[in-house]
């Protein structure tokens, strides 16, 4: 059986300085795979931008566990909305 490895984003950034328990994953969403070229003019936030925003959302919510996907999707939505407003 083949072994698979999962890569996550390190949670050592500033979680401890925000008062949240250390060792809690900040952003664990996998890196997206690109299958088709984006349409002309479409600007997507980078993985790092989304991860940083998701971490901010997580901290604002009190570092609640089990909401990584919701935080990630909210971060992505916010960043996309900011790009379209510009």
PyMOL Python script that loads the backbone (N, CA, C, O; Angstrom):
from pymol import cmd

cmd.read_pdbstr("""\
ATOM      1  N   UNK A   1       0.853  -1.176   0.000  1.00  0.00           N
ATOM      2  CA  UNK A   1       0.000   0.000   0.000  1.00  0.00           C
ATOM      3  C   UNK A   1       0.897   1.236   0.000  1.00  0.00           C
ATOM      4  O   UNK A   1       1.869   1.285   0.753  1.00  0.00           O
ATOM      5  N   UNK A   2       0.594   2.218  -0.817  1.00  0.00           N
ATOM      6  CA  UNK A   2       1.409   3.424  -0.924  1.00  0.00           C
ATOM      7  C   UNK A   2       1.133   4.342   0.246  1.00  0.00           C
ATOM      8  O   UNK A   2      -0.001   4.475   0.707  1.00  0.00           O
ATOM      9  N   UNK A   3       2.186   4.967   0.711  1.00  0.00           N
ATOM     10  CA  UNK A   3       2.034   5.923   1.800  1.00  0.00           C
ATOM     11  C   UNK A   3       1.722   7.290   1.213  1.00  0.00           C
ATOM     12  O   UNK A   3       2.271   7.680   0.182  1.00  0.00           O
ATOM     13  N   UNK A   4       0.851   7.994   1.870  1.00  0.00           N
ATOM     14  CA  UNK A   4       0.560   9.354   1.436  1.00  0.00           C
ATOM     15  C   UNK A   4       0.931  10.298   2.563  1.00  0.00           C
ATOM     16  O   UNK A   4       0.812   9.972   3.744  1.00  0.00           O
ATOM     17  N   UNK A   5       1.374  11.451   2.175  1.00  0.00           N
ATOM     18  CA  UNK A   5       1.731  12.432   3.191  1.00  0.00           C
ATOM     19  C   UNK A   5       0.880  13.665   3.007  1.00  0.00           C
ATOM     20  O   UNK A   5       0.580  14.073   1.885  1.00  0.00           O
ATOM     21  N   UNK A   6       0.501  14.244   4.106  1.00  0.00           N
ATOM     22  CA  UNK A   6      -0.300  15.460   4.073  1.00  0.00           C
ATOM     23  C   UNK A   6       0.555  16.591   4.615  1.00  0.00           C
ATOM     24  O   UNK A   6       1.227  16.451   5.637  1.00  0.00           O
ATOM     25  N   UNK A   7       0.517  17.702   3.921  1.00  0.00           N
ATOM     26  CA  UNK A   7       1.250  18.874   4.371  1.00  0.00           C
ATOM     27  C   UNK A   7       0.248  19.881   4.902  1.00  0.00           C
ATOM     28  O   UNK A   7      -0.763  20.156   4.256  1.00  0.00           O
ATOM     29  N   UNK A   8       0.520  20.420   6.055  1.00  0.00           N
ATOM     30  CA  UNK A   8      -0.345  21.435   6.633  1.00  0.00           C
ATOM     31  C   UNK A   8       0.442  22.708   6.834  1.00  0.00           C
ATOM     32  O   UNK A   8       1.668  22.709   6.729  1.00  0.00           O
ATOM     33  N   UNK A   9      -0.239  23.767   7.116  1.00  0.00           N
ATOM     34  CA  UNK A   9       0.411  25.032   7.387  1.00  0.00           C
ATOM     35  C   UNK A   9       0.808  25.054   8.843  1.00  0.00           C
ATOM     36  O   UNK A   9       0.016  24.684   9.710  1.00  0.00           O
ATOM     37  N   UNK A  10       1.983  25.470   9.113  1.00  0.00           N
ATOM     38  CA  UNK A  10       2.475  25.508  10.486  1.00  0.00           C
ATOM     39  C   UNK A  10       1.634  26.452  11.324  1.00  0.00           C
ATOM     40  O   UNK A  10       1.207  27.509  10.858  1.00  0.00           O
ATOM     41  N   UNK A  11       1.408  26.061  12.543  1.00  0.00           N
ATOM     42  CA  UNK A  11       0.592  26.886  13.430  1.00  0.00           C
ATOM     43  C   UNK A  11       1.444  27.711  14.370  1.00  0.00           C
ATOM     44  O   UNK A  11       0.932  28.240  15.356  1.00  0.00           O
ATOM     45  N   UNK A  12       2.719  27.835  14.095  1.00  0.00           N
ATOM     46  CA  UNK A  12       3.609  28.545  14.999  1.00  0.00           C
ATOM     47  C   UNK A  12       3.654  30.032  14.741  1.00  0.00           C
ATOM     48  O   UNK A  12       4.389  30.739  15.431  1.00  0.00           O
ATOM     49  N   UNK A  13       2.904  30.542  13.782  1.00  0.00           N
ATOM     50  CA  UNK A  13       2.999  31.943  13.402  1.00  0.00           C
ATOM     51  C   UNK A  13       2.827  32.887  14.585  1.00  0.00           C
ATOM     52  O   UNK A  13       3.822  33.412  15.085  1.00  0.00           O
ATOM     53  N   UNK A  14       1.621  33.118  15.045  1.00  0.00           N
ATOM     54  CA  UNK A  14       1.428  34.008  16.178  1.00  0.00           C
ATOM     55  C   UNK A  14       0.271  33.546  17.041  1.00  0.00           C
ATOM     56  O   UNK A  14      -0.310  34.345  17.776  1.00  0.00           O
ATOM     57  N   UNK A  15      -0.066  32.287  16.964  1.00  0.00           N
ATOM     58  CA  UNK A  15      -1.192  31.771  17.733  1.00  0.00           C
ATOM     59  C   UNK A  15      -0.956  31.928  19.222  1.00  0.00           C
ATOM     60  O   UNK A  15      -1.891  32.251  19.955  1.00  0.00           O
ATOM     61  N   UNK A  16       0.270  31.709  19.694  1.00  0.00           N
ATOM     62  CA  UNK A  16       0.528  31.807  21.125  1.00  0.00           C
ATOM     63  C   UNK A  16       0.452  33.242  21.611  1.00  0.00           C
ATOM     64  O   UNK A  16       0.068  33.475  22.757  1.00  0.00           O
ATOM     65  N   UNK A  17       0.807  34.219  20.771  1.00  0.00           N
ATOM     66  CA  UNK A  17       0.750  35.608  21.200  1.00  0.00           C
ATOM     67  C   UNK A  17      -0.681  36.132  21.237  1.00  0.00           C
ATOM     68  O   UNK A  17      -0.942  37.160  21.862  1.00  0.00           O
ATOM     69  N   UNK A  18      -1.603  35.449  20.584  1.00  0.00           N
ATOM     70  CA  UNK A  18      -2.985  35.908  20.567  1.00  0.00           C
ATOM     71  C   UNK A  18      -3.799  35.335  21.724  1.00  0.00           C
ATOM     72  O   UNK A  18      -4.978  35.653  21.878  1.00  0.00           O
ATOM     73  N   UNK A  19      -3.159  34.484  22.542  1.00  0.00           N
ATOM     74  CA  UNK A  19      -3.860  33.901  23.665  1.00  0.00           C
ATOM     75  C   UNK A  19      -4.506  32.572  23.344  1.00  0.00           C
ATOM     76  O   UNK A  19      -5.187  32.001  24.195  1.00  0.00           O
ATOM     77  N   UNK A  20      -4.312  32.066  22.146  1.00  0.00           N
ATOM     78  CA  UNK A  20      -4.879  30.785  21.754  1.00  0.00           C
ATOM     79  C   UNK A  20      -3.919  29.675  22.116  1.00  0.00           C
ATOM     80  O   UNK A  20      -2.708  29.883  22.190  1.00  0.00           O
ATOM     81  N   UNK A  21      -4.460  28.507  22.339  1.00  0.00           N
ATOM     82  CA  UNK A  21      -3.637  27.358  22.694  1.00  0.00           C
ATOM     83  C   UNK A  21      -2.685  27.027  21.557  1.00  0.00           C
ATOM     84  O   UNK A  21      -3.082  27.014  20.392  1.00  0.00           O
ATOM     85  N   UNK A  22      -1.437  26.759  21.894  1.00  0.00           N
ATOM     86  CA  UNK A  22      -0.478  26.410  20.851  1.00  0.00           C
ATOM     87  C   UNK A  22      -0.747  25.000  20.359  1.00  0.00           C
ATOM     88  O   UNK A  22      -1.341  24.188  21.069  1.00  0.00           O
ATOM     89  N   UNK A  23      -0.312  24.716  19.154  1.00  0.00           N
ATOM     90  CA  UNK A  23      -0.503  23.396  18.583  1.00  0.00           C
ATOM     91  C   UNK A  23      -1.816  23.238  17.837  1.00  0.00           C
ATOM     92  O   UNK A  23      -2.079  22.174  17.276  1.00  0.00           O
ATOM     93  N   UNK A  24      -2.633  24.260  17.818  1.00  0.00           N
ATOM     94  CA  UNK A  24      -3.903  24.198  17.107  1.00  0.00           C
ATOM     95  C   UNK A  24      -3.662  24.632  15.675  1.00  0.00           C
ATOM     96  O   UNK A  24      -3.032  25.662  15.433  1.00  0.00           O
ATOM     97  N   UNK A  25      -4.149  23.867  14.737  1.00  0.00           N
ATOM     98  CA  UNK A  25      -3.946  24.178  13.328  1.00  0.00           C
ATOM     99  C   UNK A  25      -4.643  25.478  12.976  1.00  0.00           C
ATOM    100  O   UNK A  25      -5.792  25.702  13.355  1.00  0.00           O
ATOM    101  N   UNK A  26      -3.947  26.322  12.257  1.00  0.00           N
ATOM    102  CA  UNK A  26      -4.501  27.598  11.839  1.00  0.00           C
ATOM    103  C   UNK A  26      -5.206  27.448  10.499  1.00  0.00           C
ATOM    104  O   UNK A  26      -6.361  27.849  10.359  1.00  0.00           O
ATOM    105  N   UNK A  27      -4.533  26.885   9.530  1.00  0.00           N
ATOM    106  CA  UNK A  27      -5.132  26.673   8.220  1.00  0.00           C
ATOM    107  C   UNK A  27      -4.625  25.344   7.694  1.00  0.00           C
ATOM    108  O   UNK A  27      -3.421  25.149   7.528  1.00  0.00           O
ATOM    109  N   UNK A  28      -5.536  24.447   7.436  1.00  0.00           N
ATOM    110  CA  UNK A  28      -5.123  23.122   7.010  1.00  0.00           C
ATOM    111  C   UNK A  28      -5.659  22.756   5.642  1.00  0.00           C
ATOM    112  O   UNK A  28      -5.572  21.596   5.239  1.00  0.00           O
ATOM    113  N   UNK A  29      -6.204  23.707   4.928  1.00  0.00           N
ATOM    114  CA  UNK A  29      -6.748  23.401   3.614  1.00  0.00           C
ATOM    115  C   UNK A  29      -5.615  23.027   2.659  1.00  0.00           C
ATOM    116  O   UNK A  29      -4.546  23.635   2.699  1.00  0.00           O
ATOM    117  N   UNK A  30      -5.838  22.048   1.816  1.00  0.00           N
ATOM    118  CA  UNK A  30      -4.797  21.643   0.875  1.00  0.00           C
ATOM    119  C   UNK A  30      -4.585  22.699  -0.192  1.00  0.00           C
ATOM    120  O   UNK A  30      -5.488  23.477  -0.502  1.00  0.00           O
ATOM    121  N   UNK A  31      -3.396  22.719  -0.744  1.00  0.00           N
ATOM    122  CA  UNK A  31      -3.119  23.645  -1.844  1.00  0.00           C
ATOM    123  C   UNK A  31      -3.975  23.237  -3.035  1.00  0.00           C
ATOM    124  O   UNK A  31      -4.052  22.055  -3.367  1.00  0.00           O
ATOM    125  N   UNK A  32      -4.616  24.206  -3.678  1.00  0.00           N
ATOM    126  CA  UNK A  32      -5.471  23.881  -4.813  1.00  0.00           C
ATOM    127  C   UNK A  32      -4.639  23.440  -6.013  1.00  0.00           C
ATOM    128  O   UNK A  32      -3.513  23.898  -6.208  1.00  0.00           O
ATOM    129  N   UNK A  33      -5.206  22.551  -6.807  1.00  0.00           N
ATOM    130  CA  UNK A  33      -4.553  22.145  -8.041  1.00  0.00           C
ATOM    131  C   UNK A  33      -5.195  22.899  -9.185  1.00  0.00           C
ATOM    132  O   UNK A  33      -6.417  23.046  -9.235  1.00  0.00           O
ATOM    133  N   UNK A  34      -4.385  23.368 -10.090  1.00  0.00           N
ATOM    134  CA  UNK A  34      -4.890  24.137 -11.214  1.00  0.00           C
ATOM    135  C   UNK A  34      -5.107  23.187 -12.380  1.00  0.00           C
ATOM    136  O   UNK A  34      -4.165  22.547 -12.847  1.00  0.00           O
ATOM    137  N   UNK A  35      -6.343  23.092 -12.849  1.00  0.00           N
ATOM    138  CA  UNK A  35      -6.654  22.199 -13.953  1.00  0.00           C
ATOM    139  C   UNK A  35      -6.919  22.961 -15.237  1.00  0.00           C
ATOM    140  O   UNK A  35      -6.753  22.418 -16.330  1.00  0.00           O
ATOM    141  N   UNK A  36      -7.325  24.204 -15.114  1.00  0.00           N
ATOM    142  CA  UNK A  36      -7.591  25.009 -16.302  1.00  0.00           C
ATOM    143  C   UNK A  36      -7.104  26.423 -16.041  1.00  0.00           C
ATOM    144  O   UNK A  36      -7.058  26.877 -14.898  1.00  0.00           O
ATOM    145  N   UNK A  37      -6.747  27.101 -17.092  1.00  0.00           N
ATOM    146  CA  UNK A  37      -6.289  28.478 -16.954  1.00  0.00           C
ATOM    147  C   UNK A  37      -7.463  29.355 -16.528  1.00  0.00           C
ATOM    148  O   UNK A  37      -8.569  29.206 -17.047  1.00  0.00           O
ATOM    149  N   UNK A  38      -7.230  30.265 -15.589  1.00  0.00           N
ATOM    150  CA  UNK A  38      -8.306  31.161 -15.171  1.00  0.00           C
ATOM    151  C   UNK A  38      -8.697  32.090 -16.316  1.00  0.00           C
ATOM    152  O   UNK A  38      -7.887  32.395 -17.191  1.00  0.00           O
ATOM    153  N   UNK A  39      -9.940  32.529 -16.294  1.00  0.00           N
ATOM    154  CA  UNK A  39     -10.409  33.420 -17.345  1.00  0.00           C
ATOM    155  C   UNK A  39      -9.651  34.735 -17.302  1.00  0.00           C
ATOM    156  O   UNK A  39      -9.141  35.127 -16.253  1.00  0.00           O
ATOM    157  N   UNK A  40      -9.578  35.398 -18.406  1.00  0.00           N
ATOM    158  CA  UNK A  40      -8.837  36.652 -18.491  1.00  0.00           C
ATOM    159  C   UNK A  40      -9.416  37.662 -17.518  1.00  0.00           C
ATOM    160  O   UNK A  40     -10.632  37.846 -17.452  1.00  0.00           O
ATOM    161  N   UNK A  41      -8.561  38.302 -16.778  1.00  0.00           N
ATOM    162  CA  UNK A  41      -8.998  39.310 -15.829  1.00  0.00           C
ATOM    163  C   UNK A  41      -9.353  38.779 -14.453  1.00  0.00           C
ATOM    164  O   UNK A  41      -9.521  39.564 -13.520  1.00  0.00           O
ATOM    165  N   UNK A  42      -9.472  37.466 -14.303  1.00  0.00           N
ATOM    166  CA  UNK A  42      -9.816  36.891 -13.006  1.00  0.00           C
ATOM    167  C   UNK A  42      -8.568  36.846 -12.131  1.00  0.00           C
ATOM    168  O   UNK A  42      -7.555  36.259 -12.511  1.00  0.00           O
ATOM    169  N   UNK A  43      -8.647  37.465 -10.969  1.00  0.00           N
ATOM    170  CA  UNK A  43      -7.531  37.465 -10.036  1.00  0.00           C
ATOM    171  C   UNK A  43      -7.953  36.686  -8.810  1.00  0.00           C
ATOM    172  O   UNK A  43      -8.973  36.981  -8.188  1.00  0.00           O
ATOM    173  N   UNK A  44      -7.146  35.675  -8.466  1.00  0.00           N
ATOM    174  CA  UNK A  44      -7.468  34.848  -7.310  1.00  0.00           C
ATOM    175  C   UNK A  44      -6.453  35.140  -6.219  1.00  0.00           C
ATOM    176  O   UNK A  44      -5.268  35.313  -6.505  1.00  0.00           O
ATOM    177  N   UNK A  45      -6.904  35.197  -4.975  1.00  0.00           N
ATOM    178  CA  UNK A  45      -5.957  35.388  -3.876  1.00  0.00           C
ATOM    179  C   UNK A  45      -5.033  34.175  -3.769  1.00  0.00           C
ATOM    180  O   UNK A  45      -5.432  33.054  -4.084  1.00  0.00           O
ATOM    181  N   UNK A  46      -3.809  34.405  -3.328  1.00  0.00           N
ATOM    182  CA  UNK A  46      -2.846  33.316  -3.195  1.00  0.00           C
ATOM    183  C   UNK A  46      -3.179  32.449  -1.985  1.00  0.00           C
ATOM    184  O   UNK A  46      -3.932  32.847  -1.096  1.00  0.00           O
ATOM    185  N   UNK A  47      -2.605  31.272  -1.979  1.00  0.00           N
ATOM    186  CA  UNK A  47      -2.776  30.348  -0.863  1.00  0.00           C
ATOM    187  C   UNK A  47      -2.354  31.011   0.446  1.00  0.00           C
ATOM    188  O   UNK A  47      -3.038  30.898   1.464  1.00  0.00           O
ATOM    189  N   UNK A  48      -1.220  31.701   0.400  1.00  0.00           N
ATOM    190  CA  UNK A  48      -0.700  32.353   1.608  1.00  0.00           C
ATOM    191  C   UNK A  48      -1.630  33.457   2.102  1.00  0.00           C
ATOM    192  O   UNK A  48      -1.819  33.613   3.309  1.00  0.00           O
ATOM    193  N   UNK A  49      -2.214  34.227   1.174  1.00  0.00           N
ATOM    194  CA  UNK A  49      -3.152  35.278   1.569  1.00  0.00           C
ATOM    195  C   UNK A  49      -4.390  34.686   2.244  1.00  0.00           C
ATOM    196  O   UNK A  49      -4.867  35.197   3.258  1.00  0.00           O
ATOM    197  N   UNK A  50      -4.895  33.609   1.665  1.00  0.00           N
ATOM    198  CA  UNK A  50      -6.079  32.968   2.238  1.00  0.00           C
ATOM    199  C   UNK A  50      -5.749  32.384   3.605  1.00  0.00           C
ATOM    200  O   UNK A  50      -6.534  32.515   4.545  1.00  0.00           O
ATOM    201  N   UNK A  51      -4.589  31.740   3.719  1.00  0.00           N
ATOM    202  CA  UNK A  51      -4.183  31.146   4.996  1.00  0.00           C
ATOM    203  C   UNK A  51      -4.054  32.206   6.077  1.00  0.00           C
ATOM    204  O   UNK A  51      -4.479  31.992   7.212  1.00  0.00           O
ATOM    205  N   UNK A  52      -3.468  33.350   5.731  1.00  0.00           N
ATOM    206  CA  UNK A  52      -3.311  34.428   6.711  1.00  0.00           C
ATOM    207  C   UNK A  52      -4.675  34.970   7.144  1.00  0.00           C
ATOM    208  O   UNK A  52      -4.907  35.185   8.334  1.00  0.00           O
ATOM    209  N   UNK A  53      -5.575  35.191   6.184  1.00  0.00           N
ATOM    210  CA  UNK A  53      -6.907  35.703   6.518  1.00  0.00           C
ATOM    211  C   UNK A  53      -7.688  34.677   7.335  1.00  0.00           C
ATOM    212  O   UNK A  53      -8.396  35.048   8.272  1.00  0.00           O
ATOM    213  N   UNK A  54      -7.570  33.392   6.994  1.00  0.00           N
ATOM    214  CA  UNK A  54      -8.256  32.343   7.747  1.00  0.00           C
ATOM    215  C   UNK A  54      -7.754  32.313   9.190  1.00  0.00           C
ATOM    216  O   UNK A  54      -8.538  32.087  10.112  1.00  0.00           O
ATOM    217  N   UNK A  55      -6.470  32.537   9.389  1.00  0.00           N
ATOM    218  CA  UNK A  55      -5.906  32.576  10.740  1.00  0.00           C
ATOM    219  C   UNK A  55      -6.480  33.757  11.517  1.00  0.00           C
ATOM    220  O   UNK A  55      -6.785  33.634  12.703  1.00  0.00           O
ATOM    221  N   UNK A  56      -6.628  34.906  10.846  1.00  0.00           N
ATOM    222  CA  UNK A  56      -7.215  36.080  11.498  1.00  0.00           C
ATOM    223  C   UNK A  56      -8.657  35.807  11.909  1.00  0.00           C
ATOM    224  O   UNK A  56      -9.067  36.162  13.014  1.00  0.00           O
ATOM    225  N   UNK A  57      -9.421  35.183  11.029  1.00  0.00           N
ATOM    226  CA  UNK A  57     -10.819  34.841  11.326  1.00  0.00           C
ATOM    227  C   UNK A  57     -10.879  33.877  12.502  1.00  0.00           C
ATOM    228  O   UNK A  57     -11.697  34.040  13.407  1.00  0.00           O
ATOM    229  N   UNK A  58     -10.004  32.870  12.482  1.00  0.00           N
ATOM    230  CA  UNK A  58      -9.937  31.865  13.549  1.00  0.00           C
ATOM    231  C   UNK A  58      -9.677  32.542  14.900  1.00  0.00           C
ATOM    232  O   UNK A  58     -10.319  32.213  15.897  1.00  0.00           O
ATOM    233  N   UNK A  59      -8.741  33.481  14.926  1.00  0.00           N
ATOM    234  CA  UNK A  59      -8.421  34.181  16.178  1.00  0.00           C
ATOM    235  C   UNK A  59      -9.594  35.040  16.645  1.00  0.00           C
ATOM    236  O   UNK A  59      -9.906  35.076  17.835  1.00  0.00           O
ATOM    237  N   UNK A  60     -10.249  35.735  15.697  1.00  0.00           N
ATOM    238  CA  UNK A  60     -11.394  36.583  16.050  1.00  0.00           C
ATOM    239  C   UNK A  60     -12.540  35.770  16.631  1.00  0.00           C
ATOM    240  O   UNK A  60     -13.305  36.265  17.460  1.00  0.00           O
ATOM    241  N   UNK A  61     -12.659  34.509  16.188  1.00  0.00           N
ATOM    242  CA  UNK A  61     -13.718  33.626  16.691  1.00  0.00           C
ATOM    243  C   UNK A  61     -13.324  32.956  18.000  1.00  0.00           C
ATOM    244  O   UNK A  61     -14.076  32.126  18.511  1.00  0.00           O
ATOM    245  N   UNK A  62     -12.175  33.291  18.548  1.00  0.00           N
ATOM    246  CA  UNK A  62     -11.762  32.717  19.821  1.00  0.00           C
ATOM    247  C   UNK A  62     -11.031  31.394  19.688  1.00  0.00           C
ATOM    248  O   UNK A  62     -11.023  30.589  20.620  1.00  0.00           O
ATOM    249  N   UNK A  63     -10.415  31.164  18.531  1.00  0.00           N
ATOM    250  CA  UNK A  63      -9.608  29.950  18.295  1.00  0.00           C
ATOM    251  C   UNK A  63     -10.415  28.666  18.463  1.00  0.00           C
ATOM    252  O   UNK A  63      -9.914  27.676  18.996  1.00  0.00           O
ATOM    253  N   UNK A  64     -11.649  28.688  18.013  1.00  0.00           N
ATOM    254  CA  UNK A  64     -12.509  27.512  18.131  1.00  0.00           C
ATOM    255  C   UNK A  64     -12.023  26.392  17.224  1.00  0.00           C
ATOM    256  O   UNK A  64     -11.750  26.631  16.048  1.00  0.00           O
ATOM    257  N   UNK A  65     -11.910  25.184  17.741  1.00  0.00           N
ATOM    258  CA  UNK A  65     -11.462  24.052  16.916  1.00  0.00           C
ATOM    259  C   UNK A  65     -12.580  23.553  16.000  1.00  0.00           C
ATOM    260  O   UNK A  65     -13.763  23.785  16.252  1.00  0.00           O
ATOM    261  N   UNK A  66     -12.179  22.867  14.940  1.00  0.00           N
ATOM    262  CA  UNK A  66     -13.146  22.213  14.069  1.00  0.00           C
ATOM    263  C   UNK A  66     -13.828  23.103  13.053  1.00  0.00           C
ATOM    264  O   UNK A  66     -14.800  22.682  12.426  1.00  0.00           O
ATOM    265  N   UNK A  67     -13.347  24.324  12.872  1.00  0.00           N
ATOM    266  CA  UNK A  67     -13.982  25.221  11.911  1.00  0.00           C
ATOM    267  C   UNK A  67     -13.005  25.676  10.836  1.00  0.00           C
ATOM    268  O   UNK A  67     -13.182  26.733  10.231  1.00  0.00           O
ATOM    269  N   UNK A  68     -11.970  24.868  10.604  1.00  0.00           N
ATOM    270  CA  UNK A  68     -10.940  25.233   9.630  1.00  0.00           C
ATOM    271  C   UNK A  68     -11.527  25.485   8.244  1.00  0.00           C
ATOM    272  O   UNK A  68     -11.209  26.483   7.598  1.00  0.00           O
ATOM    273  N   UNK A  69     -12.381  24.577   7.797  1.00  0.00           N
ATOM    274  CA  UNK A  69     -12.937  24.712   6.444  1.00  0.00           C
ATOM    275  C   UNK A  69     -13.822  25.954   6.338  1.00  0.00           C
ATOM    276  O   UNK A  69     -13.735  26.690   5.355  1.00  0.00           O
ATOM    277  N   UNK A  70     -14.660  26.193   7.325  1.00  0.00           N
ATOM    278  CA  UNK A  70     -15.522  27.378   7.302  1.00  0.00           C
ATOM    279  C   UNK A  70     -14.685  28.649   7.303  1.00  0.00           C
ATOM    280  O   UNK A  70     -14.978  29.592   6.568  1.00  0.00           O
ATOM    281  N   UNK A  71     -13.639  28.675   8.132  1.00  0.00           N
ATOM    282  CA  UNK A  71     -12.765  29.853   8.185  1.00  0.00           C
ATOM    283  C   UNK A  71     -12.061  30.061   6.853  1.00  0.00           C
ATOM    284  O   UNK A  71     -11.936  31.192   6.383  1.00  0.00           O
ATOM    285  N   UNK A  72     -11.599  28.970   6.242  1.00  0.00           N
ATOM    286  CA  UNK A  72     -10.903  29.046   4.957  1.00  0.00           C
ATOM    287  C   UNK A  72     -11.837  29.604   3.881  1.00  0.00           C
ATOM    288  O   UNK A  72     -11.459  30.499   3.125  1.00  0.00           O
ATOM    289  N   UNK A  73     -13.050  29.071   3.817  1.00  0.00           N
ATOM    290  CA  UNK A  73     -13.996  29.520   2.806  1.00  0.00           C
ATOM    291  C   UNK A  73     -14.399  30.974   3.020  1.00  0.00           C
ATOM    292  O   UNK A  73     -14.563  31.721   2.055  1.00  0.00           O
ATOM    293  N   UNK A  74     -14.558  31.375   4.264  1.00  0.00           N
ATOM    294  CA  UNK A  74     -14.878  32.772   4.569  1.00  0.00           C
ATOM    295  C   UNK A  74     -13.733  33.690   4.170  1.00  0.00           C
ATOM    296  O   UNK A  74     -13.963  34.761   3.609  1.00  0.00           O
ATOM    297  N   UNK A  75     -12.508  33.283   4.451  1.00  0.00           N
ATOM    298  CA  UNK A  75     -11.337  34.074   4.073  1.00  0.00           C
ATOM    299  C   UNK A  75     -11.257  34.228   2.557  1.00  0.00           C
ATOM    300  O   UNK A  75     -10.996  35.316   2.045  1.00  0.00           O
ATOM    301  N   UNK A  76     -11.483  33.133   1.854  1.00  0.00           N
ATOM    302  CA  UNK A  76     -11.444  33.164   0.395  1.00  0.00           C
ATOM    303  C   UNK A  76     -12.529  34.096  -0.153  1.00  0.00           C
ATOM    304  O   UNK A  76     -12.284  34.878  -1.072  1.00  0.00           O
ATOM    305  N   UNK A  77     -13.721  34.000   0.418  1.00  0.00           N
ATOM    306  CA  UNK A  77     -14.833  34.860  -0.022  1.00  0.00           C
ATOM    307  C   UNK A  77     -14.509  36.334   0.207  1.00  0.00           C
ATOM    308  O   UNK A  77     -14.731  37.164  -0.675  1.00  0.00           O
ATOM    309  N   UNK A  78     -13.982  36.661   1.394  1.00  0.00           N
ATOM    310  CA  UNK A  78     -13.634  38.049   1.708  1.00  0.00           C
ATOM    311  C   UNK A  78     -12.592  38.600   0.748  1.00  0.00           C
ATOM    312  O   UNK A  78     -12.738  39.708   0.234  1.00  0.00           O
ATOM    313  N   UNK A  79     -11.547  37.828   0.510  1.00  0.00           N
ATOM    314  CA  UNK A  79     -10.471  38.296  -0.367  1.00  0.00           C
ATOM    315  C   UNK A  79     -10.935  38.469  -1.803  1.00  0.00           C
ATOM    316  O   UNK A  79     -10.541  39.430  -2.463  1.00  0.00           O
ATOM    317  N   UNK A  80     -11.754  37.568  -2.294  1.00  0.00           N
ATOM    318  CA  UNK A  80     -12.294  37.697  -3.641  1.00  0.00           C
ATOM    319  C   UNK A  80     -13.170  38.935  -3.748  1.00  0.00           C
ATOM    320  O   UNK A  80     -13.129  39.636  -4.760  1.00  0.00           O
ATOM    321  N   UNK A  81     -13.961  39.213  -2.721  1.00  0.00           N
ATOM    322  CA  UNK A  81     -14.816  40.398  -2.715  1.00  0.00           C
ATOM    323  C   UNK A  81     -13.981  41.680  -2.723  1.00  0.00           C
ATOM    324  O   UNK A  81     -14.333  42.654  -3.388  1.00  0.00           O
ATOM    325  N   UNK A  82     -12.883  41.670  -1.986  1.00  0.00           N
ATOM    326  CA  UNK A  82     -11.991  42.837  -1.962  1.00  0.00           C
ATOM    327  C   UNK A  82     -11.377  43.100  -3.330  1.00  0.00           C
ATOM    328  O   UNK A  82     -11.237  44.254  -3.736  1.00  0.00           O
ATOM    329  N   UNK A  83     -11.012  42.041  -4.042  1.00  0.00           N
ATOM    330  CA  UNK A  83     -10.412  42.187  -5.358  1.00  0.00           C
ATOM    331  C   UNK A  83     -11.422  42.749  -6.353  1.00  0.00           C
ATOM    332  O   UNK A  83     -11.071  43.587  -7.183  1.00  0.00           O
ATOM    333  N   UNK A  84     -12.664  42.297  -6.279  1.00  0.00           N
ATOM    334  CA  UNK A  84     -13.672  42.758  -7.228  1.00  0.00           C
ATOM    335  C   UNK A  84     -14.083  44.202  -6.961  1.00  0.00           C
ATOM    336  O   UNK A  84     -14.551  44.881  -7.875  1.00  0.00           O
ATOM    337  N   UNK A  85     -13.920  44.685  -5.740  1.00  0.00           N
ATOM    338  CA  UNK A  85     -14.262  46.074  -5.403  1.00  0.00           C
ATOM    339  C   UNK A  85     -13.231  47.057  -5.940  1.00  0.00           C
ATOM    340  O   UNK A  85     -13.542  48.234  -6.122  1.00  0.00           O
ATOM    341  N   UNK A  86     -12.022  46.602  -6.194  1.00  0.00           N
ATOM    342  CA  UNK A  86     -10.950  47.502  -6.630  1.00  0.00           C
ATOM    343  C   UNK A  86     -11.057  47.858  -8.087  1.00  0.00           C
ATOM    344  O   UNK A  86     -10.227  48.608  -8.602  1.00  0.00           O
TER     345      UNK A  86
END
""", "prot")
cmd.dss("prot")
cmd.show_as("cartoon", "prot")
cmd.util.cbc("prot")
cmd.orient("prot")
